[in-house]
Amino acid sequence: MRVAFDEADSRRNCKSKRRNTANLNSKKKFNRGAYLNPKVSAARGGRRRAGDEGAARHGVGVAGEEKNATRKNLVFLEDSCHMYDARSAFDEADQTGQESRAVEVAMEQDLDPSHPSSHHLLSAIQAMEPSHCVISHARACGGGSITEQVQQFIWDHCLSTSGDFHVPYLKNFLKKLITQVELDHGYVLDNLYEIYAHYMTSFKDDSLGKRDASGICKRISFLFPEGCSELQSCPHSRVLVFSLQCSLNMLEGDTGCSIWPSSLFLSELILSHPKLFSNKSCFEIGSGVGLVGLCLAHVQASKVILSDGDLSTLANMKSNLELNHLNVEANTPEINKDPNMVKCLYLPWESASESQLQDIKPDVVLGADVIYDPVCLPHLVRVLAILLNQMNTDFCRKHASCKSLSPNTKHENGEHNHEDAIDICDSRIEASYNGDSNSVPKEAPVAYIAYVIRNIETFNCFVSLGEQANLDIVDLTDSLKPLNLLCYMQSYNQASARLLRITCSNMQ
């Protein structure tokens, strides 16, 4: 503990010495400029020469008068030169003082949290962006440097209210922040030194390490640009924030509790085009932390069903839904009219039965980064084919009566009329589509799959299997673009994600 505080005191003392040295050098420079002004030296030399010449030309009396007159003129000249030199010096000092006062006034003013640059900095810290990304935002707030004003903003809005924030992340961020300010010869706030020293000692506590090892909580902020007020998904503040419990054990295989780029992309898509999902029954495969489900609930999808094939991921997903004030109904696909109700299903692709999938009856199927393992692709394609083809299954089951309306159907007058038979069949189908029953979707189900190509062979394998299963796969990346709602997240590259639209070829 003592070592940490000694290090912090040493940093402050070094910084104080540098500032005092800078002030002393500035004063010396000012004094040298005042006393070594060439105009003052020239005036003094001219006065001596003029006095000697006047005494030589005239007599003693005349010389005395001329000497007095010359003395008066030279005194005036010297005073004028002194006044000019003093005025120049004071002008320089006044300009320096004005700049200093301007800096002081700027330092006294707080950063506006609603300003875009401040929003980006705050959002980056809450999302636990890499330290170099956060420092980049801090420089943007300070006009190129991490000013005391910016440091105070970080302290007020991030550090002093950190609560259960991930301590190792804050410790690493503070270390790099302080280092950058010192390299820029800036002044580091005492509060930052002190809390950094506190983290250096506290993180050694075993209980703190165990608590942080269990996971982290990220706050993902979607920042809507100006002009989006008419968008259904845009809040009045133009900021939508979700809290997500995430895992630190990606290297140990706990990938389902991590936030993947395609999940961010799909979330941006939902919030940018809410009409595609509102009042629709939406089903997500491989839901992970549940971010996509939170966005679906926000745009008022009529039903939201999330699924995953890992029990620990499913448990974390439920916690995230409850953390964001949504009710969770587990392991049941029944319809519930509660708009805040989200269903969670344990659904391993390899063991999901056809009847179980047919009972879901989604209007929209979603998936983020589900094209990753060649071993799982046949099971994924089978699940998609059943979900997207069930309109045809329902049609065959519920409209079998149309088969009786064959070309041999007779009217009461005994005449055959093939066109009338087709019209009757179409009218029955249309009536069922427009009726009160929800058993038949009004439109063919569609799937939106977001992915990042990491292995082209794996992707080509998915496309080949999809074609064999009569799935029509179309790339919509260039035609259906989301808004850039995560502009502060430098670790996320929206352009790296692709969007597929998948339908069943039999339904075209």
Order of alpha helices (4+ residues) and beta strands (2+ residues): alpha-alpha-alpha-alpha-alpha-alpha-alpha-alpha-alpha-beta-beta-alpha-beta-alpha-beta-alpha-beta-beta-alpha-beta-alpha-alpha-beta-alpha-beta-beta
